[in-house]
Amino acid sequence: MKLAIFDDHRLGVVTSEGVADVTAALPWPYDPDPLTAGWWRRLCRDLPSIRGELERAAKERPPVPLDAVRLLAPALNPSKIVAAASNYADHVAEMHGVQERTLGRVESWMMNFDIFLKAPSAICGPADDIVLPPAVLEAGHEIHHESELVVVMGTVGKDIPESSALDHVAGYTLGLDMTVRGEGDRSRRKSYDTFSPLGPYLVTADEVGDPADLDIRLSVNGAERQHVHTSTMITKVPAIVAYASSVMTLLPGDLIFTGAPPGVGPISPGDTLVTSITRIGEMHLHVH
């Protein structure tokens, strides 16, 4: 099942004919305020038990064409965004050159797999522009794209065994981890507003299938820059979830960016990015 948040933070089920508004089928009060929209986190947590009702409601509601609605990010006010660093070997290799150019040296500790946090306020949707901070551009820093598979957590978990980690996953979406290259902490350089575009949908785990069997692609102005298969992750999704949960309790609706594929590069105002992941969808994003 594909779930969308659209227009005034309505919930929709996406089909081949469009999006059906199933907000009224939620078994708890609906709050359209995105800052207090606990209904989304409850949806992620309770999806198995309410899925049938959502599917029935989708069949009863006339679908609206996707081009007639505004798709929003398929996530509302997660408690945190966890991101994996250095999770594709070819990206680790290319970062030596990137750091030599942008830092004048290689930070060896940054070449090892680990996790860090991004600000949830960096989230934007598939219809939003990526806004590059003027001060960063004026300082001459490069801002890079990183197209990634994003895990959306379902049930609460702490110290989750790798063997059962996928049981805690509600689904997946597509995300860009926009990054300022240069000095300073990753979390700051990746947390500017609009630096976490998400979309176009949350696709349930059963429909996505094996998260290690997906193609990720990204092009800038029609030229392909990133193309990778998720089987080449150094640390696979179950191990990422298990590791993250050994550090912090993962809550329903939390997001995990699973790491940048090789092919990262700078973007500029006026660029158009097209990014896609198998069985999840595609986003066309403009840079402002």
N, C-alpha and C positions, 0 to 999 in steps of 0.2 A: 504494500500500500504506500502511496505517495501522499504526504500531508503538506499542505501549504498554509502559510499565514498571509493574508492579503487584505488590501484596502484598510479598513479601520480595525486591524488586528482580528479579523475573522478567521475561523478555522475552516479549511477546505480539504476535501479529498479530490485528488487529481486523477482524471481518467483520460482516455484518448479523445473524449469530446470536450474537455474543459475542466473546470473546477466546480464542484458542488459544495455549497455552503452547509456545513454540518454543525455549526456552532450550537444550534438549539438542541442537539443530541447529547451535549456534554452533561453528565449527571451531577454537576455541581455548579454553583453560581459563576457566571461568566463576567469577568472584569476586563474591559477593553484597555485599561491603562497599562501600558507595557512595563511600567515600573513596579506594579503590584500584581502582575498577571500570574498568580500562582496556579491558575488553571493549566498553564502550559507545562509546568513542572509536574503537576499531578497527571497530566496526560502522558508524559514520558514514563512516569512510574507505573501507571495503571493501564497502559496501552493494551496488554493482553486481555484484560477483563472487559474493556469497553470497545474493543476493535469491532466486534460484531455489530454493535449498535451504530457505530460510525459508518460501517459499510452499508447497513440497511438504510440509513438516512441518506447516504449518497445516491442510492438507487431511486429514492423518492423525490429528490430535489432536482430540478432541471439544471443541467450544467451551464455555466457561463464560459464563453470562450476565454482562453488565457490572455489573449491580447486585449480583452475588455476589462481586466483587473490589474491592479498594481501589486506585484508580488513583493512581500517583505522578507526579511531574513527569517528562516525557519527555526528560530530560537528566540526566547523572550527572557531577558534578565537572568541568565545563568549565574549561579553563585561564583563560578570561576571558569576561565579558559585555561586549560593546560596545553602546553605545546611541547612537542618533541624536537630536540636539536640533534643534528648530525646523524640522520637515520638512513641515508643512502650513501654508499661508498663513493660513487662518482661525484656527488655533491660535496662530500668532505674533500675530495681531491681538488675540485675546482675552487673551493674556498681558500686554499692556500694562495692562489693568484689574486682572488678578490681582496683578501686581507692585505697582501703586499701592496696592492694598488691603493686601497682606501685607508689603511692604517700605517703602512710602511713597515709592517712586521706581521708575523703569523703568531696568533695566540693559540698555543698548542692545546690548552685545556678546552678550547671551544670545538675541537675536532673530535671529541668523545661524546657518545650518546648520553643525553640527560634530558630532564624536563625543566621547564620554566613556566611562569604565568604571564598572561596578557590581560589587559583591562577589558572587561565585558563592554564598556562604553565604546570600544573600537568597532563593535559590530555594525555592519550596514547590510542592506539587502541587494538583490540582483538588479533592481531598478535604480539604485543610487550610484552617484559618481564616487570615484576614489579621489579624495581631495589631498593634494600634496601640500604640506605645511610650507608657507612662503619663507619662513626664517630658515628652514632646513635647505630649501633650494638656494636661497641667497648665500648660505654658507658654503655652497658647492658640494654638499654631500649627495651621494647616489642613493636613490630609493629603488629597491628591488622588489620584484614579484616572486612569490613562492606559492605555487598551486598545490593544494594538499587535500588528501582524504581526511574528513573530520568525523570523529565518533561522537554520537549523542548518547549520553548515559541514560539508562532507564532506572533500575533499582539502586538503592543506596548500597555502597560497598566500601569496606575497609579491610586491607590485607586480603584482597581477593586472590584466590589461587589462579594461576595462569590457565589451568585446565577448565575452569568454569567462568573465565572472564567474559566471554562473549554472551553468556546468559544475562549479564548485567547491561547489555547494550540495547537501547531502544531502536537505533537505526544510524544512518549515516547521511552526511551532506557534503557538499563541496565548499572549500574555503580557500581564500587567499590570505597568506600571512605576509602582509606588506612590511618591509623592513628598511629602516635607515641604516646604511653602512657607515661605520665610524666608531668612535670611542664611546664607551659607556655600556650600561647594563642592557641586556637583551630586552627585558620587559619594558623599559622606557622607549627603546628604539622601535618597538613593534606595537605600541599602544596608542598611537595617535588616532584621533577620530577617523573613521572609515577605513582603518587599517586591517579590519577583519571582515571582508565581504563574505557572505554566506548565501548558499542557495543551490538551485532554485527551490528545492523541496527537502523535507526530511523523508528519506526512503527507509522503510522498516527493514530490520536486519534480515528477515526471511526473503525479502525481494532482492536485496543486494547479494545475498549469498556469501561466499568466501571473500573476506576483505583483502585477502592476498591474491585475488584473481581479477584485478581491475586495471584498466588503462587510465592514466592521467595525462592530459594534453593541455598545453597553453600556447597561444600565439599572440604576438603583438603586431598590430597593423598588418595582419595577414601572414606574417612570417613565424613559422613554428620555432619555439624556443625550448619548450619542455615536452618530453614524451617519455613516460616511464611506466613500467608494470609494477604494481605494488608487491609482487613476489620478491622484488629485489630490496625491500626494506631490510635493514640490518636487524632491527628489533621489530617483530611483527605485532599486529594489533593486540592480541591477547597478552603478550608480554608487556606492552606499553601500559595497558589498563592495570595489570597486576602491579607493575612498578609504581605507577602514579598512586595507586591505592595504598601502597606501603608507606607513602609519605603523608597522604592526606585522605580524608573521607571523601569519596566521590558521591555527589548528590544527583538526584534526577534532574535532567536538563543540562548538566555540566557538559562542556565541550572539550574534546581532545583533538588538537591538530597533530597529525601523525608524522610530520617531518617534510622538509623541502626536497623535492626531486632535483636532479642536476638540471642545468640550463637556466639558472637564475640570471637576471640581468636588470639594468636600469630602465626606468620608465620616465616619461616626461608629460607635462600637460598637453592634451590633445591626442594622446595615444588611445587606442581601443584594444582591450584585452578580451580574448575569447578563451574560456577555459571549460573543460569538460571532464567527467569521469564516467566510465562505463556504468550503466544501469542507474545512475544518479541524476544526470542531466548536464546542462550547459548554461553558462552565464556569459553575457556580453556586457562588458564594463567599460565605461569611459573615464579617462583620467582628466581631472580638472586642476 
